[in-house]
Amino acid sequence: MKTIEFRIVLLLLVIFFHVGYSQEPVPFEPKDNFGFELDYQFKTKSSTPRVSQTLPYLMVKFDWADLNKDYYRYKVDNNQGQIVRNKKLKFPDSYVLDMGFSDDLKDRVTPYKYSIHFYNKDKKRVSKIVIEVAENGDLLLNGEFHGRI
């Protein structure tokens, strides 16, 4: 009986290691294949009913016109694991990511990192875009510095 249990455990370990190591990392979508534009605005933020202040607010517009036409769907999630958007692509298409108040992003009060994953018709993830605001205010797109908020 112990031999059968050992074989089952060994088989499961082989399967888990094979699945874990056979998955290739998802590449970043090349910057030439999409457009993005930072949209800084000033919005009023109320801390209490009687106190409000006008603060910088960040939105990012992505343009999908030059994406690979074989891409079928995209999903956007944040560093808190929430799916923000799940949509079938249309060409040309665009998406506005509402990131929030600059101070909240830097202070980690709200989600500060978003990942956009692109899928083909077979539901295979083929590329990604990652946008993040560091604690010092650096804006990183696919790990590259693109300004300070």
For each residue, the residues with C-beta under 8 A, 3 or more apart:
1: 4 5
2: 5 6
3: 6 7
4: 1 7 8
5: 1 2 8 9
6: 2 3 9 10
7: 3 4 10 11
8: 4 5 11 12
9: 5 6 12 13
10: 6 7 13 14
11: 7 8 14 15
12: 8 9 15 16
13: 9 10 16 17
14: 10 11 17 18
15: 11 12 18 19
16: 12 13 19 20
17: 13 14 20 21
18: 14 15 21 22
19: 15 16 22 23
20: 16 17 23
21: 17 18
22: 18 19
23: 19 20
24:
25:
26: 117 125 126 127 128
27: 127 128
28: 127 128 129 130 142 143
29: 33 34 67 116 118 127 128 129 142
30: 33
31: 34 141 142
32: 66
33: 29 30 66 67 68
34: 29 31 62 63 64 66 67 129
35: 62 63 65 66
36: 60 61 62 63 141
37: 60 61 63
38: 58 59 60 139 146 147
39: 58 59 60 61 96
40: 56 57 58 149
41: 56 57 59
42: 54 55 56 57
43: 54 55 57 101
44: 52 53 54 55
45: 52 53 54 55 101
46: 49 51 52
47: 51 52 53
48: 51
49: 46
50:
51: 46 47 48
52: 44 45 46 47
53: 44 45 47
54: 42 43 44 45
55: 42 43 44 45 101 102 103
56: 40 41 42 101 102 103 149
57: 40 41 42 43 100 101 102
58: 38 39 40 99 100 101 102 105 133 149
59: 38 39 41 96 97 98 99
60: 36 37 38 39 96 97 99 131
61: 36 37 39 94 95 96 97
62: 34 35 36 94 95 96 97 116 129
63: 34 35 36 37 66 92 94
64: 34 67 74 89 91 92 93 94 95
65: 35 91 92 93 94
66: 32 33 34 35 63
67: 29 33 34 64 71 89 91 118
68: 33 71 118 126 127
69: 91
70: 120 121 126
71: 67 68 74 89 118 119 120 126 127
72: 88 89 119 120 121
73: 86 87 88 89 118 119 123
74: 64 71 85 86 87 89 95 116 117 118 119
75: 83 85 86 87 116 117 119
76: 83 84 85 86 95 97 114 115 116 117
77: 81 82 83 84 114 115 117
78: 81 82 84 111 113 114 115
79: 111 112 113 114 132
80: 111
81: 77 78
82: 77 78 111
83: 75 76 77 86
84: 76 77 78 97 114
85: 74 75 76 95
86: 73 74 75 76 83
87: 73 74 75 95
88: 72 73
89: 64 67 71 72 73 74 93 118
90: 93
91: 64 65 67 69
92: 63 64 65
93: 64 65 89 90
94: 61 62 63 64 65
95: 61 62 64 74 76 85 87 116
96: 39 59 60 61 62
97: 59 60 61 62 76 84 114 131
98: 59
99: 58 59 60 105 110 111 112 114 131 133
100: 57 58 104 105 110 111
101: 43 45 55 56 57 58 104 105 110
102: 55 56 57 58 105 106 133 137 149
103: 55 56 106 107 109
104: 100 101 107 109 110
105: 58 99 100 101 102 108 109 110 112 133 149
106: 102 103 112 133 134 135 136 137 149
107: 103 104 135
108: 105 112 135
109: 103 104 105
110: 99 100 101 104 105
111: 78 79 80 82 99 100 114
112: 79 99 105 106 108 132 133
113: 78 79 130 131 132 133
114: 76 77 78 79 84 97 99 111 130 131 132
115: 76 77 78 128 129 130
116: 29 62 74 75 76 95 128 129 130 131
117: 26 74 75 76 77 125 127 128
118: 29 67 68 71 73 74 89 125 126 127 128
119: 71 72 73 74 75 123 124 125 126
120: 70 71 72 123 124 126
121: 70 72
122:
123: 73 119 120
124: 119 120
125: 26 117 118 119 128
126: 26 68 70 71 118 119 120
127: 26 27 28 29 68 71 117 118
128: 26 27 28 29 115 116 117 118 125
129: 28 29 34 62 115 116 141 142
130: 28 113 114 115 116 140 141 142 143
131: 60 97 99 113 114 116 139 140 141
132: 79 112 113 114 139 140
133: 58 99 102 105 106 112 113 137 138 139 140 149
134: 106 137 138 139 140
135: 106 107 108
136: 106 148
137: 102 106 133 134 148 149
138: 133 134 145 147 148
139: 38 131 132 133 134 145 146 147 148 149
140: 130 131 132 133 134 143 144 145 146
141: 31 36 129 130 131 144 146
142: 28 29 31 129 130
143: 28 130 140
144: 140 141
145: 138 139 140
146: 38 139 140 141
147: 38 138 139
148: 136 137 138 139
149: 40 56 58 102 105 106 133 137 139
